[in-house]
């Protein structure tokens, strides 16, 4: 398929499976759309967009072009950050009239650092049905390729544009142990990195995911103290939308664990690993096996 060709979605072999699911009327469908590569759209999203009576979208021109790529022609209404509250009432009216309304943003999942949350809130407040159609998300895409081993992440979204506000926001995140997920625009990426360098430990790992799923996609991981040099090394790295992932802070020991650590280190200076672990367990009541493993780590780092 060339860049300009469209797909006859009705002829795709698995479209029948998408049609088997129920798509009730009087329902708002929150539809994820591609973040770059148009072929990342799901078959279920295409089926729903074909069924929808109207598509509420951030930019009617962009969404119109996306629909056209797949041979769809639909009425669209603008639903962006400047009119979201007002258009929510109109969408509620359409739903009460029995229509299916698809809600999309320019890219990714609506309501995640994009318009949509207020519309969904209004629809739910009116007692109407909301159905999400999962799909592309820049945050999850970047996390999956980061290699940062953490079962928790903290979605930050866009940092404040003003320096003082950005500084305050980063200071509040400094001790967060989850992986931080930050969205950033190209014209602010240098300021973003400078703020990270000024706030966080230099050895923390940072991942830059730029232009995800697009032709010039780039994913780079390095220590934070190398990050600014990497961004500035190539002028092209200050272009395109960014997801910036920052390794979480090391978990701080609670008071009891800190005391056990202190005792263990004192005893290791005089005793064997096994004796130090046994004595620390008797003094603190903490588990002997965990203390033994920690004692081995301490001795290993000293060697």
Secondary structure, DSSP 8 states (H G I E B T S, - for coil): --TT----GGGSTTHHHHHHS---SSEEEEE-B-SS-GGGS-HHHHHHHHH-SEEEES-HHHHHHHHHHTT----EEE--TTTHHHHHHHHHHHHHTT-EEEEE-SSB-TTSSSTTHHHHHHHHHTT-EEEEE----HHHHHHHTT----S-EEEEEE--SSHHHHHHHHHHHTT--SEEEEEE-GGGHHHHHHHHHHHS-TTSEEEEEESTTSTT-EEEEEEHHHHHHHHHT-GGGGSS-EEEEE--------HHHHHHHHHHHHHHTTS-HHHHHHHHHHHH---HHHHHHHHHHHHHHH-
